[in-house]
Amino acid sequence: MFDIVIIGAGIVGLAIARSIAEKTHKSVLVIEKEESFGRGISSRNSEVIHSGIYYDPESLKAKYCSRGRDMTYAFCNQHNIWVSRCGKIVMGKSHQTNDLEALHKNAQKNGVPDIRLLEPKGNQLP
């Protein structure tokens, strides 16, 4: 007999189970139909850790996205979970230069690490 049953061993189900196990004395059972965890919807997402480049710096979405990014990397580092920090390239056409510069400034305001503008031929700007 279990106090709590969670259906689905995806990222959300496992996060909830972990939180309950750490914060309560309740017993938790996680049920998953696949042969292993994270094989359902969790494996069909974009599989990226969002950096917060698009959100208004004053919004809760930006705040929690940036905080979540930092917490996710810290958790992975603490538990020796492999993660690829491969980066992201946002491209536009010549008439979108102002939009790309605004996006760059927005990302800086949101504390996105290692962000830079590139020249069209691949030469990095300072």
DSSP file (Angstrom, degrees, kcal/mol; ACC not computed):
  #  RESIDUE AA STRUCTURE BP1 BP2  ACC     N-H-->O    O-->H-N    N-H-->O    O-->H-N    TCO  KAPPA ALPHA  PHI   PSI    X-CA   Y-CA   Z-CA
    1    1 A M              0   0    0      0, 0.0     2,-0.3     0, 0.0    26,-0.0   0.000 360.0 360.0 360.0 132.7    0.0    0.0    0.0
    2    2 A F        -     0   0    0      1,-0.1    26,-0.1    24,-0.0     3,-0.1  -0.891 360.0-142.4-119.0 148.7    1.3    3.4   -1.0
    3    3 A D  S    S+     0   0    0     24,-0.5     2,-0.4    -2,-0.3    25,-0.2   0.879  91.1  22.9 -72.4 -38.6    0.3    6.9    0.2
    4    4 A I  E     -a   28   0A   0     23,-2.1    25,-2.3     2,-0.0     2,-0.5  -0.992  63.6-164.2-135.0 136.0    0.8    8.4   -3.3
    5    5 A V  E     -a   29   0A   0     -2,-0.4     2,-0.5    23,-0.2    25,-0.2  -0.985   7.9-163.9-119.8 127.1    0.8    6.9   -6.7
    6    6 A I  E     -a   30   0A   0     23,-3.1    25,-2.9    -2,-0.5     2,-0.7  -0.944  10.3-146.6-112.3 127.8    2.2    8.9   -9.6
    7    7 A I  E     +a   31   0A   0     -2,-0.5    25,-0.2    23,-0.2    23,-0.1  -0.844  68.8  33.7 -95.5 115.4    1.4    7.8  -13.2
    8    8 A G        -     0   0    0     23,-3.7    24,-0.2    -2,-0.7    23,-0.1   0.388  59.5-141.7 110.3 119.5    4.3    8.5  -15.5
    9    9 A A        +     0   0    0     27,-0.1    29,-2.1     4,-0.1    30,-0.1  -0.257  61.2 123.2-102.4  43.7    8.1    8.5  -15.0
   10   10 A G  S  > S-     0   0    0     27,-0.2     4,-2.6    28,-0.1     5,-0.3  -0.208  84.8 -79.4 -86.8-171.6    8.8   11.5  -17.1
   11   11 A I  H  > S+     0   0    0      1,-0.2     4,-1.7     2,-0.2     5,-0.1   0.871 131.1  44.4 -61.9 -38.3   10.5   14.6  -15.9
   12   12 A V  H  > S+     0   0    0      2,-0.2     4,-2.5     1,-0.2     5,-0.2   0.940 114.1  48.1 -73.2 -46.8    7.5   16.0  -14.2
   13   13 A G  H  > S+     0   0    0      1,-0.2     4,-2.3     2,-0.2    -2,-0.2   0.914 115.3  45.1 -59.6 -43.8    6.4   12.7  -12.6
   14   14 A L  H  X S+     0   0    0     -4,-2.6     4,-2.5     2,-0.2    -1,-0.2   0.873 111.4  52.5 -69.8 -36.3    9.9   12.0  -11.3
   15   15 A A  H  X S+     0   0    0     -4,-1.7     4,-2.3    -5,-0.3    -2,-0.2   0.910 111.7  46.6 -64.4 -41.0   10.3   15.6  -10.0
   16   16 A I  H  X S+     0   0    0     -4,-2.5     4,-2.5     2,-0.2     5,-0.2   0.930 112.7  49.6 -65.8 -44.8    7.1   15.4   -8.1
   17   17 A A  H  X S+     0   0    0     -4,-2.3     4,-2.5    -5,-0.2    -2,-0.2   0.912 111.9  48.7 -60.6 -42.9    8.0   12.0   -6.6
   18   18 A R  H  X S+     0   0    0     -4,-2.5     4,-2.3     2,-0.2    -1,-0.2   0.928 111.2  49.5 -62.7 -46.2   11.4   13.3   -5.6
   19   19 A S  H  X S+     0   0    0     -4,-2.3     4,-2.0     1,-0.2    -2,-0.2   0.917 112.5  47.0 -61.5 -44.3   10.0   16.3   -3.9
   20   20 A I  H  X S+     0   0    0     -4,-2.5     4,-1.8     1,-0.2     6,-0.3   0.922 112.5  50.4 -62.9 -43.8    7.4   14.3   -2.0
   21   21 A A  H  < S+     0   0    0     -4,-2.5    -2,-0.2    -5,-0.2    -1,-0.2   0.870 114.9  43.0 -64.1 -36.7   10.0   11.8   -0.9
   22   22 A E  H  < S+     0   0    0     -4,-2.3    -1,-0.2    -5,-0.2    -2,-0.2   0.805 122.2  36.8 -78.3 -29.5   12.4   14.5    0.3
   23   23 A K  H  < S+     0   0    0     -4,-2.0     2,-0.3    -5,-0.2    -2,-0.2   0.528 117.7  34.8-106.1  -7.0    9.7   16.7    2.1
   24   24 A T     <  -     0   0    0     -4,-1.8     0, 0.0    -5,-0.2     0, 0.0  -0.805  68.8-124.1-136.4 177.5    7.3   14.2    3.6
   25   25 A H  S    S+     0   0    0     -2,-0.3     2,-0.2     2,-0.1    -4,-0.1   0.133  70.6 123.7-106.8  17.0    7.2   10.7    5.2
   26   26 A K        -     0   0    0     -6,-0.3     2,-0.3     1,-0.1    -2,-0.2  -0.489  64.2-120.0 -79.8 147.7    4.7    9.5    2.6
   27   27 A S        -     0   0    0     -2,-0.2   -23,-2.1   -26,-0.0   -24,-0.5  -0.692  29.7-159.1 -86.7 142.0    5.4    6.4    0.5
   28   28 A V  E     -a    4   0A   0     -2,-0.3     2,-0.5   -25,-0.2   -23,-0.2  -0.973  11.7-167.7-128.0 134.2    5.4    7.0   -3.3
   29   29 A L  E     -a    5   0A   0    -25,-2.3   -23,-3.1    -2,-0.4     2,-0.5  -0.988   7.7-159.5-119.2 127.9    5.0    4.6   -6.1
   30   30 A V  E     -a    6   0A   0     -2,-0.5     2,-0.5   -25,-0.2   -23,-0.2  -0.936   7.6-162.3-107.1 125.6    5.8    5.8   -9.7
   31   31 A I  E     +a    7   0A   0    -25,-2.9   -23,-3.7    -2,-0.5     2,-0.4  -0.919   9.8 179.7-110.2 130.9    4.2    3.7  -12.5
   32   32 A E        -     0   0    0     -2,-0.5     5,-0.1   -24,-0.2   -25,-0.0  -0.997  23.3-157.4-133.4 132.6    5.5    3.9  -16.0
   33   33 A K  S    S+     0   0    0     -2,-0.4    -1,-0.1     3,-0.0     2,-0.0   0.751  74.6  78.2 -79.6 -24.8    4.2    2.0  -19.1
   34   34 A E  S    S-     0   0    0      2,-0.2    -2,-0.1     1,-0.1   -26,-0.0  -0.262  95.3-106.3 -80.4 172.0    7.5    2.3  -21.0
   35   35 A E  S    S+     0   0    0      4,-0.1     2,-0.3     2,-0.1    -1,-0.1   0.658  99.0  10.2 -73.8 -14.7   10.5    0.1  -20.4
   36   36 A S  S >  S-     0   0    0      0, 0.0     3,-0.7     0, 0.0    -2,-0.2  -0.942  92.1 -76.4-153.8 171.7   12.4    3.0  -18.7
   37   37 A F  T 3  S+     0   0    0     -2,-0.3   -27,-0.2     1,-0.2    -2,-0.1  -0.332 105.4  22.0 -73.1 154.9   11.9    6.5  -17.4
   38   38 A G  T 3  S+     0   0    0    -29,-2.1    -1,-0.2     1,-0.1   -28,-0.1   0.686  83.2 118.4  67.8  20.8   11.6    9.6  -19.6
   39   39 A R    <   +     0   0    0     -3,-0.7    -2,-0.1     3,-0.1    -1,-0.1   0.524  64.5  56.3 -97.2  -6.4   10.6    7.6  -22.7
   40   40 A G  S >  S-     0   0    0     -6,-0.0     3,-1.4   -31,-0.0     4,-0.3   0.467 123.6 -22.6 -93.9-125.3    7.1    9.2  -23.2
   41   41 A I  G >  S+     0   0    0      1,-0.3     3,-2.0     2,-0.2     4,-0.4   0.838 129.9  66.1 -59.1 -35.9    6.3   12.9  -23.6
   42   42 A S  G 3  S+     0   0    0      1,-0.3     3,-0.5     2,-0.2    -1,-0.3   0.788 101.4  49.7 -59.6 -26.4    9.6   13.9  -21.9
   43   43 A S  G <  S+     0   0    0     -3,-1.4    -1,-0.3     1,-0.2    -2,-0.2   0.487 105.3  59.1 -89.2  -2.0   11.5   12.4  -24.8
   44   44 A R  S <  S+     0   0    0     -3,-2.0    -1,-0.2    -4,-0.3    -2,-0.2   0.375  85.3  94.1-106.8   2.9    9.5   14.3  -27.4
   45   45 A N  S    S-     0   0    0     -3,-0.5    -3,-0.0    -4,-0.4     0, 0.0  -0.141  98.5 -88.9 -83.3-172.9   10.2   17.8  -26.2
   46   46 A S        -     0   0    0      2,-0.1     3,-0.1     1,-0.1    -1,-0.1   0.609  49.7-139.8 -74.6 -10.1   12.9   20.1  -27.6
   47   47 A E        +     0   0    0      1,-0.2     2,-0.3    -5,-0.2    -1,-0.1   0.845  57.3 126.0  54.1  40.2   15.3   18.6  -25.0
   48   48 A V        -     0   0    0      0, 0.0     2,-0.8     0, 0.0    -1,-0.2  -0.895  64.8-126.5-122.7 155.9   16.9   22.0  -24.3
   49   49 A I        -     0   0    0     -2,-0.3     2,-0.1    -3,-0.1    20,-0.0  -0.913  39.2-127.2 -97.4 112.7   17.4   24.0  -21.2
   50   50 A H        -     0   0    0     -2,-0.8    19,-0.1     1,-0.1    18,-0.0  -0.347  17.1-159.9 -69.7 139.5   15.9   27.3  -22.0
   51   51 A S        -     0   0    0     18,-0.1    -1,-0.1    -2,-0.1    19,-0.1   0.737  35.1-116.5 -92.9 -25.5   18.1   30.3  -21.5
   52   52 A G        +     0   0    0     13,-0.1     3,-0.2    60,-0.1    60,-0.1   0.721  65.1 139.2  96.9  24.6   15.5   33.1  -21.2
   53   53 A I  S    S+     0   0    0      1,-0.2    54,-0.1    58,-0.1    56,-0.1   0.779  70.6  45.2 -73.9 -24.8   16.5   35.1  -24.3
   54   54 A Y  S    S+     0   0    0     52,-0.1    -1,-0.2     2,-0.1     2,-0.2   0.674  90.4  95.1 -94.2 -17.5   13.0   35.9  -25.5
   55   55 A Y  S    S-     0   0    0     -3,-0.2    55,-0.1     1,-0.1     0, 0.0  -0.462  83.0-100.3 -89.1 148.2   11.2   36.9  -22.3
   56   56 A D    >   -     0   0    0     -2,-0.2     3,-2.6     1,-0.2     6,-0.5  -0.430  32.6-131.7 -58.6 124.7   10.6   40.4  -21.0
   57   57 A P  T 3  S+     0   0    0      0, 0.0    -1,-0.2     0, 0.0    -2,-0.1   0.721 105.7  54.5 -56.3 -22.2   13.2   40.9  -18.2
   58   58 A E  T 3  S+     0   0    0      4,-0.1     2,-0.1     5,-0.0    -2,-0.1   0.497  91.5  99.9 -88.5  -3.7   10.5   42.2  -15.8
   59   59 A S  S <> S-     0   0    0     -3,-2.6     4,-1.9     1,-0.1     5,-0.1  -0.447  77.0-128.8 -87.1 155.5    8.3   39.1  -16.3
   60   60 A L  H  > S+     0   0    0      1,-0.2     4,-3.1     2,-0.2     5,-0.3   0.839 110.2  62.4 -65.0 -32.8    8.0   36.1  -14.0
   61   61 A K  H  > S+     0   0    0      1,-0.2     4,-2.2     2,-0.2    -1,-0.2   0.925 106.3  43.6 -59.6 -44.9    8.6   33.9  -17.0
   62   62 A A  H  > S+     0   0    0     -6,-0.5     4,-2.6     2,-0.2     5,-0.3   0.919 114.2  51.0 -65.2 -43.6   12.1   35.4  -17.5
   63   63 A K  H  X S+     0   0    0     -4,-1.9     4,-2.3     1,-0.2    -2,-0.2   0.945 116.2  39.0 -59.2 -50.8   12.8   35.2  -13.7
   64   64 A Y  H  X S+     0   0    0     -4,-3.1     4,-2.7     2,-0.2    -1,-0.2   0.816 114.0  54.5 -75.1 -29.5   11.8   31.6  -13.5
   65   65 A C  H  X S+     0   0    0     -4,-2.2     4,-2.4    -5,-0.3    -2,-0.2   0.947 112.8  42.9 -65.8 -47.4   13.3   30.6  -16.8
   66   66 A S  H  X S+     0   0    0     -4,-2.6     4,-2.2     2,-0.2    -2,-0.2   0.920 117.2  46.4 -64.5 -44.2   16.7   32.0  -15.7
   67   67 A R  H  X S+     0   0    0     -4,-2.3     4,-2.6    -5,-0.3     5,-0.2   0.918 113.0  49.9 -64.1 -43.5   16.5   30.6  -12.2
   68   68 A G  H  X S+     0   0    0     -4,-2.7     4,-2.6     2,-0.2    -2,-0.2   0.889 108.9  52.5 -62.7 -40.3   15.4   27.2  -13.6
   69   69 A R  H  X S+     0   0    0     -4,-2.4     4,-2.3     2,-0.2     5,-0.2   0.955 112.6  44.0 -58.2 -51.5   18.3   27.2  -16.1
   70   70 A D  H  X S+     0   0    0     -4,-2.2     4,-2.2     1,-0.2    -2,-0.2   0.893 115.1  48.5 -63.8 -40.6   20.8   27.9  -13.3
   71   71 A M  H  X S+     0   0    0     -4,-2.6     4,-2.7     2,-0.2    -1,-0.2   0.879 110.2  52.1 -67.2 -37.7   19.2   25.3  -11.0
   72   72 A T  H  X S+     0   0    0     -4,-2.6     4,-2.6     2,-0.2    -2,-0.2   0.936 111.5  45.5 -65.4 -46.0   19.1   22.6  -13.7
   73   73 A Y  H  X S+     0   0    0     -4,-2.3     4,-2.5     2,-0.2    -2,-0.2   0.907 114.0  49.7 -63.4 -40.6   22.8   23.1  -14.5
   74   74 A A  H  X S+     0   0    0     -4,-2.2     4,-2.8    -5,-0.2    -2,-0.2   0.921 111.4  48.7 -63.7 -43.7   23.7   23.0  -10.8
   75   75 A F  H  X S+     0   0    0     -4,-2.7     4,-2.1     2,-0.2    -2,-0.2   0.934 112.4  48.2 -61.3 -46.8   21.6   19.9  -10.2
   76   76 A C  H  <>S+     0   0    0     -4,-2.6     5,-3.1     1,-0.2     4,-0.2   0.909 113.9  47.2 -61.6 -41.9   23.3   18.1  -13.2
   77   77 A N  H ><5S+     0   0    0     -4,-2.5     3,-1.1     3,-0.2    -2,-0.2   0.928 111.8  50.0 -64.6 -45.1   26.7   19.2  -12.0
   78   78 A Q  H 3<5S+     0   0    0     -4,-2.8    -1,-0.2     1,-0.2    -2,-0.2   0.843 118.7  38.0 -62.5 -35.1   26.0   18.1   -8.4
   79   79 A H  T 3<5S-     0   0    0     -4,-2.1    -1,-0.2    -5,-0.2    -2,-0.2   0.193 110.8-115.1-105.9  15.8   24.8   14.6   -9.5
   80   80 A N  T < 5 +     0   0    0     -3,-1.1     2,-0.6     1,-0.2    -3,-0.2   0.891  56.8 161.7  52.7  45.6   27.2   14.1  -12.4
   81   81 A I      < -     0   0    0     -5,-3.1    -1,-0.2    -6,-0.2     2,-0.1  -0.862  40.6-120.9 -97.1 124.5   24.5   14.1  -15.0
   82   82 A W        +     0   0    0     -2,-0.6     2,-0.3     2,-0.0    -5,-0.0  -0.405  38.4 170.0 -66.3 134.9   25.8   14.7  -18.5
   83   83 A V        -     0   0    0     -2,-0.1     2,-0.7   -10,-0.0    -2,-0.0  -0.987  28.7-134.1-145.3 138.3   24.4   17.8  -20.2
   84   84 A S        -     0   0    0     -2,-0.3     2,-1.3     1,-0.1     3,-0.2  -0.836   7.7-163.5 -96.6 117.7   25.6   19.4  -23.4
   85   85 A R        +     0   0    0     -2,-0.7    -1,-0.1     1,-0.2    -2,-0.0  -0.563  32.6 152.6 -94.3  69.1   26.0   23.1  -23.3
   86   86 A C        -     0   0    0     -2,-1.3    -1,-0.2     1,-0.2     2,-0.1   0.634  40.7-141.3 -79.6 -14.9   26.0   23.4  -27.0
   87   87 A G        -     0   0    0     -3,-0.2     2,-0.3     1,-0.0    -1,-0.2  -0.257  10.8 -98.0  84.2-174.3   24.6   26.9  -27.3
   88   88 A K        -     0   0    0     -2,-0.1     2,-0.5     2,-0.0    -1,-0.0  -0.994  17.0-150.3-149.3 139.6   22.1   28.3  -29.7
   89   89 A I        -     0   0    0     -2,-0.3     2,-0.6     2,-0.0    -2,-0.0  -0.970   9.5-164.6-115.0 123.5   22.5   30.4  -32.8
   90   90 A V        -     0   0    0     -2,-0.5     2,-0.3    10,-0.0    -2,-0.0  -0.933  15.7-172.5-106.3 122.3   19.7   32.8  -33.7
   91   91 A M        +     0   0    0     -2,-0.6     2,-0.3     9,-0.0    -2,-0.0  -0.802   9.8 171.5-116.9 156.5   19.9   34.0  -37.3
   92   92 A G        -     0   0    0     -2,-0.3     2,-0.1     5,-0.0     5,-0.0  -0.932  34.6 -93.1-150.1 173.6   18.0   36.6  -39.2
   93   93 A K    >   -     0   0    0     -2,-0.3     3,-2.6     1,-0.1     4,-0.1  -0.418  49.6 -94.0 -87.3 168.8   18.1   38.3  -42.6
   94   94 A S  G >  S+     0   0    0      1,-0.3     3,-1.1     2,-0.2    -1,-0.1   0.810 125.0  56.7 -56.9 -33.0   19.8   41.7  -43.1
   95   95 A H  G 3  S+     0   0    0      1,-0.2    -1,-0.3     2,-0.1     3,-0.2   0.515 100.7  61.0 -77.0  -2.2   16.6   43.6  -42.5
   96   96 A Q  G <>  +     0   0    0     -3,-2.6     4,-2.4     1,-0.1    -1,-0.2   0.225  67.2 109.8-106.2  13.1   16.3   42.0  -39.1
   97   97 A T  H <> S+     0   0    0     -3,-1.1     4,-2.4     1,-0.2     5,-0.2   0.902  78.5  50.4 -56.6 -44.8   19.6   43.3  -37.6
   98   98 A N  H  > S+     0   0    0      1,-0.2     4,-2.2     2,-0.2    -1,-0.2   0.887 110.0  51.0 -62.6 -38.4   17.8   45.6  -35.2
   99   99 A D  H  > S+     0   0    0      2,-0.2     4,-2.3     1,-0.2    -1,-0.2   0.903 110.5  48.7 -64.9 -40.8   15.6   42.8  -34.0
  100  100 A L  H  X S+     0   0    0     -4,-2.4     4,-2.2     2,-0.2    -2,-0.2   0.890 111.2  49.7 -67.0 -38.8   18.7   40.6  -33.4
  101  101 A E  H  X S+     0   0    0     -4,-2.4     4,-2.3     2,-0.2    -1,-0.2   0.888 110.8  49.9 -66.4 -38.3   20.4   43.4  -31.5
  102  102 A A  H  X S+     0   0    0     -4,-2.2     4,-2.4     2,-0.2    -2,-0.2   0.897 110.5  50.1 -65.5 -39.9   17.3   43.9  -29.4
  103  103 A L  H  X S+     0   0    0     -4,-2.3     4,-2.4     2,-0.2    -2,-0.2   0.894 109.2  52.1 -64.1 -40.0   17.2   40.2  -28.6
  104  104 A H  H  X S+     0   0    0     -4,-2.2     4,-2.1     2,-0.2    -2,-0.2   0.925 110.7  47.0 -61.2 -46.7   20.8   40.2  -27.7
  105  105 A K  H  X S+     0   0    0     -4,-2.3     4,-2.3     1,-0.2    -2,-0.2   0.891 111.2  52.2 -63.0 -39.9   20.2   43.1  -25.2
  106  106 A N  H  X S+     0   0    0     -4,-2.4     4,-1.6     1,-0.2    -2,-0.2   0.918 108.6  50.4 -62.1 -43.4   17.2   41.3  -23.8
  107  107 A A  H  <>S+     0   0    0     -4,-2.4     5,-2.5     1,-0.2    -1,-0.2   0.893 109.0  51.9 -62.4 -40.2   19.3   38.2  -23.2
  108  108 A Q  H ><5S+     0   0    0     -4,-2.1     3,-1.5     1,-0.2    -1,-0.2   0.918 108.0  51.3 -62.2 -42.9   22.0   40.3  -21.5
  109  109 A K  H 3<5S+     0   0    0     -4,-2.3    -1,-0.2     1,-0.3    -2,-0.2   0.818 108.4  52.8 -63.1 -30.4   19.3   41.8  -19.2
  110  110 A N  T 3<5S-     0   0    0     -4,-1.6    -1,-0.3    -5,-0.2    -2,-0.2   0.361 117.3-114.1 -88.0   5.6   18.1   38.3  -18.4
  111  111 A G  T < 5 +     0   0    0     -3,-1.5    -3,-0.2     1,-0.2    -2,-0.1   0.761  49.7 172.6  72.6  25.3   21.6   37.2  -17.4
  112  112 A V      < -     0   0    0     -5,-2.5     3,-0.5    -6,-0.1    -1,-0.2  -0.552  28.8-130.8 -68.7 123.1   22.0   34.7  -20.2
  113  113 A P  S    S+     0   0    0      0, 0.0    -1,-0.1     0, 0.0    -5,-0.0  -0.351  75.3  12.7 -76.6 155.8   25.7   33.5  -20.0
  114  114 A D  S    S+     0   0    0      1,-0.2     2,-0.4    -2,-0.1    -2,-0.0   0.854  82.0 157.3  53.9  46.3   28.2   33.4  -22.9
  115  115 A I        +     0   0    0     -3,-0.5     2,-0.3   -28,-0.1    -1,-0.2  -0.839   7.6 156.3-104.8 140.2   26.1   35.4  -25.4
  116  116 A R        -     0   0    0     -2,-0.4     2,-0.3     2,-0.0     8,-0.0  -0.988  38.5-114.2-155.1 159.9   27.6   37.3  -28.3
  117  117 A L        -     0   0    0     -2,-0.3     8,-1.8     8,-0.2     2,-0.4  -0.771  29.0-150.9 -95.2 144.2   26.8   38.7  -31.7
  118  118 A L  B     -B  124   0B   0     -2,-0.3     6,-0.2     6,-0.2     5,-0.1  -0.891  15.7-118.5-114.9 146.8   28.5   37.2  -34.8
  119  119 A E    >   -     0   0    0      4,-2.8     3,-2.4    -2,-0.4     6,-0.0  -0.454  36.6-105.5 -73.4 155.5   29.3   38.8  -38.1
  120  120 A P  T 3  S+     0   0    0      0, 0.0    -1,-0.1     0, 0.0    -2,-0.0   0.807 121.7  50.8 -53.6 -32.4   27.6   37.4  -41.2
  121  121 A K  T 3  S-     0   0    0      2,-0.1     3,-0.1     1,-0.0    -2,-0.0   0.319 127.2 -97.1 -91.2   9.7   30.8   35.7  -42.3
  122  122 A G  S <  S+     0   0    0     -3,-2.4     2,-0.5     1,-0.3    -1,-0.0   0.456  77.4 141.2  93.9   0.7   31.4   34.1  -38.9
  123  123 A N        -     0   0    0     -5,-0.1    -4,-2.8     1,-0.1    -1,-0.3  -0.659  52.7-124.2 -79.7 126.6   33.8   36.7  -37.5
  124  124 A Q  B     -B  118   0B   0     -2,-0.5    -6,-0.2    -6,-0.2    -1,-0.1  -0.478  16.9-136.6 -73.6 136.1   33.0   37.3  -33.8
  125  125 A L              0   0    0     -8,-1.8    -8,-0.2    -2,-0.2    -1,-0.1  -0.602 360.0 360.0 -82.8 152.0   32.2   40.8  -32.7
  126  126 A P              0   0    0      0, 0.0    -1,-0.1     0, 0.0    -8,-0.1   0.503 360.0 360.0 -66.0 360.0   33.8   42.0  -29.4
